[in-house]
Amino acid sequence: MPFIGELCGLLTAVCWSGSSLAFSAATLRVGPIRLNVTRLIFAAVLLFVAVVITGGDIHLSSSQFWNLVVSGLIGLVIGDTFLFKSYEIIGARMGMLIMSVAPAISAFLAYMLLGEILSWIAALGMVVTLLGIALVVLERRETTTETKSMHVQGIVFGFLAAAGQGAALVMAKMAFNEGPINGFVATLVRIVSSTIVIWPLAWLAGKFDNALAIYRKDRKALLLTLLGAFLGPFLGITLSLVSVANTTVGIAATLMATVPILMLPLVKYIQKDHISWRAVLGAAIAVAGVAILFAR
């Protein structure tokens, strides 16, 4: 199927747009660390069921397995932890803006480690898309109470999250370059390995205590976490791996970064937010950039 990688990249952004709204609401109820661990546990269960039902081929070479394990640890444990902390300190909009450098990091690492070279038209499409994303993210300023040192810390955490996402995509691409892998199986390896690491760490740090009691008491938080886990770690990450397997890492990462664009109608009709002409212009520019990527 032509453009399967690019289409899966856009579908990934659609899934992550929905999961972002669900997770942002759930975080206020249960906290970022408890949410991160719980969403991975839920996703692992969903992925195991999906692999059993679909009869996915679970045979991987040792290098494919370890590349996926490292990809999961870098992206889901390290990268997402820094991302959630960045959101907590400097807000989601500034955090997403910093995350916009992830495609550039992905493209650079893919060039250095995999020898992937972007054509000038693909590079132009990436630049135009990211410019539109930046306009949308900066459409309005969030009210935050962080000090100057906290602001710097939040920015650093954002860049570490972007680097983690970029490196994780390249490690996953290494696994797919070696041979075909079922998307659900690849995601299951990443999720389970990440859960095995982050669950004990969160428990020892006292960040996962009373999780069952909290979710029992707050059913809405449970539903939001389940919805976010389905759209994000389960379906979204699986689609992202299919995207990486079928196009260059830089292009896949750029299309996945269109989450702020796709969230515009969601925040307008669900959260009743006002959308300015600057945001509309940014969305139009981003769409033009995506069109260039598809027409290259």
Secondary structure, DSSP 8 states (H G I E B T S, - for coil): -TTHHHHHHHHHHHHHHHHHHHHHHHHHHH-HHHHHHHHHHHHHHHHHHHHHHHT------HHHHHHHHHHHIIIIIIIHHHHHHHHHHH-HHHHHHHHTTHHHHHHHHHHHHH-----HHHHHHHHHHHHHHHHHHTTS-------HHHHHHHHHHHHHHHHHHHHHHHHHHHHHHHS---HHHHHHHHHHHHHHHHHHHHHHTTSSTTHHHHHHH-HHHHHHHHHHHIIIIIIIHHHHHHHHHHS-HHHHHHHHTTHHHHHHHHHHHTS-----HHHHHHHHHHHHHHHHHHH-
